[in-house]
């Protein structure tokens, strides 16, 4: 199904009609409507998710979904059905994004990853890192990159098609 949701965690500032998406090079500006940037004139997100189950608390249903790319507690504005006969476009092309290598990276997580995340979050982190969060103009196997994930700082290196998480540490509670 489709979720239409509010980008409630995106920093609100002045609107900029162009952005520099990291996966498209990070140095080239493109129109915000040609990107998936969360910094938009209308803070609305759209996600295709899988309905796993429906749980009830009395008469109140809770939809359990998988594959969501939004944070817990995100305000959902609307829910629409996914209709394969109209929503699936197997012959679609990505235009200027077709030249981007989207082969996932092999991710190596540290053995102690369970000290920081449960299985579900560690799996989500692994899938996220496989998408290569570096700006695409960076390709230095000795450079240590970093990103925040669920209250932790993740440090990693990338060589060839392998991403190795070198360090995970909790950020201070005041940083969250």
N, C-alpha and C positions, 0 to 999 in steps of 0.2 A: 504494500500500500504506500501511498505518498503521505508524508507529513509536511505540513507547512508550519513553520515555527519562527519564533522571534530570536534574532541574534542578540540575546540579552547580555552576553558576556563580551561582545565586541566593544572596544573603546569608542565612545561617541566623540567625535570632533568635527571639525569643518569638513564638508564634502570635497573630495578631490575626484575629478572625472577620470583620472588615469591612475593606474597602479603598476607595480613592478613585481609580477608573480615569480617566486623563486624557481619553480619548475620550468618556466619559459625563459630562464636566463638570469632574471633578477636585475639586469641592468637596462632592460628595454621596457619602456612604458607602453601600456596598452589601455584601451578604454575599460572602465570598471565593468561595463555590461558584457564585455568579451572575456571576463574572468570569473572566477568563483571566490573572489575576495569577500571577506566578511564586512569590509568597510564600504557600505553602500548607502545611497540616499534613503532607502527604505530598508530597515534592518530585518529582512525576511529571508529565511532559509527554506530550502526544499530538499527533502531526502526520500529516497526510495528505500523502504525497509521491509523485512519479512515478518509477518505476524506469526509469532510462535504459539501463543495461547491467549486465552481470555480468562482472567481470574475475577471472582466476585467476592465482594465484601458486602453481604446483604444484597441489595439491589444495585450496588454501584460496581460497574465493570472496570477492570484495569487491563489495558492491552499490554501484553509482553511482546516486545519486538526484538529483532536481531538485525545487526548491520547498520545501526544508527550512528551517525557522525555528529552527534550533538551531546552536550553535557546533561547529566542528571539534573532534573529540576527546570529544564528549559521549557518556557511557555509554548504549548502547542496551540496554534491558531486554528488549524483545520486538519481533517483527515479525509483522504480521498482514496478510492480503490485504484489499484494498479490493474489496468486492462491490457493484457498482452496483445490483443488484436489491434490496439491503437497506440499503446505506449512503447512497444518494442519496434525499433527501427534498425534491423540487421544490416542494411546497406548504408547507414549513416556514416558520414566522415566527420573528422574533428577539425577540418580546416587547417589553420596555422599550427594547431597542436599535433597534427599527424606526424611531424618530424621528431617529436620527443620520444626518446627511448623510455618505454614504460615497463621494461623487464624488471620484475621485483628483485631486490637485493637478497642475498642469503644473510640472515641475521643470526649472530651469535650473542646470546644473553649470558650474563654471568651466572655461575651455579647458585649463588645466593639470592637470585631475583625474588624468590618466595618470601624473603625477609621484608620486601617492600610492597609487593603486590600479590593479590590472590591470583589464581589461575586465569580467571576471565580477564583481569586487567593486564596481566603479563602477556596474554595472548593478543590483546588489543594493541599493546605497545609494540609487540613483534610485527604485527601487520602494518602498523603505522610506520615503523622504521624501514620496513621492506619497500615502502614507497619512495624512499630516499628524500628525507626532509632538507637536504642541503640545497643551496642555490646551485643551479645546474652549471654555472660557470666555475664552481669550485671542484677541483679534482686533484687534491693534494693528499696522498696516502699518509703523510706524516702529520697533517693538521688534525687537531682534536676539535670536534664540533660539539655543540651542546643544545639542549632543548629542555623545556619544562614538561612534565607529565604527571598529573595527579599528585601535586604537592612535592614532587621530587625533581631533582636536576639529573638529567641523563647526559653522560659524556660518551662520545663514540668516535671511532675512526672508520674510514672506508678505503679499502684497497681492492682494485679490480671490481668484482661484483659482490664483495663480502663486507658487511657492516658489523663491526665488533664493538659491543658496549664495554667500555673500559672502566666506567665508574657510575654508580648510582648513589645519590645521597639526598636525604630529606632536606627541603628548604625550611627555614625557620617559619613557625606558624604565622608570624607577622607578614611574611612574603606571600601568603596564600590569598 
